[in-house]
Amino acid sequence: MPDRPLSPTPSSPMLLTRRGVLGLGLGAVAAAVLASCTPAPQWVTPTGAAVSGTEKNRGGTGRVTTVDLTAAPTTLDLAGTAAATWAFGGIPAPVIRLTAGDTLKATVRNQLDADTSVHWHGLALRNDMDGVPPVTQAPIGPGGEFVYEFVTPHPGTYWFHPHVGPQLDHGLYGALIIDDPDEKVTWDDEWVLILDDWLDGVTATPDQVLTDLSKGMGDMGGMGDMFMRMGNLLMGATSDLLGGDAGDVYYPHYLINGKPTADPAQFTGTPGARVRIRVINAGSDTAFRFAVGGHRLTITHTDGFPVDPVEVDSILIGMGERYDLQVTLGDGVFPVVADAEGKQDRAFALLRTGAGTAPASDVPVA
């Protein structure tokens, strides 16, 4: 089995570019099309006997997990650089965890000066809880709140984020872990990792970058394969694995769990332990090549669902994707890297199981 079997190779050019993803939010293509065809915002609130019957047939355990999410301004410490941004109480937000069949009741309060929402990425759930204004709900206005309540349909690794403008490129995101009550495999430990590309409060705001992108990339004649930054934009980021274009936005930082390479996130484990690593790509413009130095990775789940196990050296994880990986820990201090595909930079963390000097953030990882 090859080490890198999961790299996407599109057979035709992508109709939605990465700048489109940044502007619309992940998974909002249908929302944009529908909104552009209607004279006023439209959303559908399910009512009636058919809806009530469907909800009843979902069953569920009857257990309810209640959480509060407050979208508010905050400051992110990027190894001494203070970045003004937005968050749900932290970057990433605290993990929301429950068991499949349980009901999630999440009250979202908006303390921003802009509309917002919460989309539960990857979950098949009732229409009015999907969090996509103006298609499935009215946006949550400044000072407002909205209660999302639904039965969790299936186990897996998921995440949540707004579906309003380029808010995904702020810090408004977190992991949603739905445990499988019938899980037959056990692990000694678990590490939830969220990868991100970051610029908010450092070089620009997401809205400023969206404005730059809307003006186009300018005259690229004669530049060839030159890799360079032009303000908030990035020229020459290419990858054959991504169909050519590897992104259009310059990011000064790439993060793992809200931490830059100069102040890396860390995990402490025990040699020989089997760890489940749940990896989520929250980046808006970046696919990441993820690897753990000195370790092989066994893929057990993709986008929340189990697959036949595949052992690899690394994985290429696209925007919005999730992978569950099994790793048997060695003894020492190991680099955890997420190379920004086609962009000549990386996110970096450390895995510690014993004594030793931490490797440099630019250490090669096969």
Disulfide bonds with the S-S distance in Angstrom:
none
